[in-house]
Amino acid sequence: MASKVSLDQVIIGIEAFDTADKASKAFGKLDPNKFEVLPVLIVIKNNRKAPIKVSPLEVQYIVPGQGKIFALQSDEVTTAAQGPTRPNLGPKPLPFPTRRKKNPLSAPEIEGRAFAAKMIAAGDSASGFFYFNIRHRTTARIYINGLVDSSTNQEIFYFEIPFSS
């Protein structure tokens, strides 16, 4: 991965899946970017002698001058495509069921590829996607906090990783 940081024997790499080509490799026909949901692949490699806890992991997408965006939970991604709900002021609905438009972000690929590791064994790695409700900016960076050494129960320093252009 082009964007990676190594600190205290932990290596973290990130990659934004911000184009249709990249998204099709991971999600098939589904392109979350069409719904302003940015998938970011995060790979964590533990080269320490003890396992590390990665739950709960705090992941933020930081845009300089604009602020922080917290990662969506995998079940919140489906609501990102729907947008705000408006009250129905029209006539009463028909007395029989009609077809509803299927939410494209409710595909099993979204939740199935989300980062789900709770702990990473010594010498092992874990990877998965975090989702942000924003379009990708090349000046942005990812902030990761919450990695804990399981043997000493001490938190490992936070990671701030810029995206490589």
N, C-alpha and C positions, 0 to 999 in steps of 0.2 A: 504494500500500500504506500502511496506517495506521501500521505499525511500520517505521521506517526511520532510518538514521543516515548522515550524510555526513562523511567525513574524508579530507583530503588528495586531493581530487578523485575519490574513490571513494564511490559510494552503494550501500548494501546495505539491502534491504527483506526482511522476513520475514512469513510468515502461516502460522498453524497450521491445518491442515485437520482440526479436531477434532469436527466434526458430520457427520451422515450427508449433509446437503445439500451441504456443501463437498466431501466425499469423493466423492460421486457425480459432481460436475462434472469431477473429475480422473481418477477410477478406474472410472467406470461403476457397475456393480452391486456391486463390491468395496468394502467399508468396512474398512480396516485397523484402525480404532479398536475394532472388536469383538474384536480379538485383542491389544489393548493395544499397538498399534504406532501411534505418532503421526507422521504425515507433516507435515513443515514445509517449505513452499516458500521458497527463498532466491533472490533476484534480486540479481545484482551488476552494477553499471553502472560502466564505466571511463571517466572523463572526463579522464584524463591524456593526455600526449603520447606515452607509451610503453606498450607492452603490459604486462600484469601476469600473472605465473604464479599459478595457483590450485591447483597440485597439488604436494605433498599438502596438503590443506586440513584443518585441525583444527576440528571443529564440536562444541560441547557444549551440552547443555540443562541450565541451572543452576536449581535450585529453592532459594531461600533457606532456610537452616536444614536442608536435607536432602542437599545435595551436588550432584555433577555426574554427568551421564549422557552418555556418548560416543555419537556417531551410529553406527548399525549400517551395515555394508557392505550393499549391495543383495542380495548372496547370503546374508547372515545373517538377513535379514528372514523368509525362509521357515521357518527354525528357530524363530522367535519364536512362531509359531502352534502348534507341536507341543508345546511345554512340555518338562519333563524326561522322559526315557525311564525306564520302569520295567522291571525284569527280568520275563520271562514265566515265571511259576511254574505255569501251567496245563498241561493235557495237550498232547501234541505236536500241531503243526498238521496239518491235513488233507493228504493226499498230492497233492492237485491245487490249482492256484492259485485263490485266492479274490479277490474284489474288495477293493481297498484304498481307503480314503477319500482323496480328492484333497485336497491341501493348498491352501486358497483363496489363500494368499499367494504361491503360485508362479506367479501370473498374470503375463503379460508386461508389464502396465502398471506393476508395481512397479519392475522394473529399467529399463524403457524411459523412465520419467519421473524417474529418479534423476539427481542432479547429476553430469555427466560431463565438464565442461570442464576442460582442462589449462591453457589460456591464454586471456586475453581481450584482444583487440586494442584499440588506442586508439579511444575513442569508441563502443565496442561494449558489449554486455551478454550475460550468460549467466544461465540459471536452471535450477532443478531441485529435486527433493525430497531431503531428508535424513530418515532414519527413526530414531525413538527408541523404546525399549521402555518406555514410560511413558504414563500418561494425562495430558492437558494440564492445567496449572495456570496460572491467570491471573497469578500473581505471578512466574512463571518468566521467564527471559531466555535469549537465545542468545549464545554466545561463539564468535567466529570468529577464527582465527589462521592464518597461513601464506600470506598474499598477499605476493608479492615483485615489485618493480619489475624488469622484465627488462633494462632498459638499465644500471642501476647495481647490480643484484643485491642491493639492500637490501630488507629486510623492511618492509612497511608496518605501521604500528601496529595492534594488535589491535582488534577491534570487539566491543562488548557491547551487545546490542539487547534492550530489554524489549518484551514483548508489550503492545500497546495494548488497553484493554478497551472 
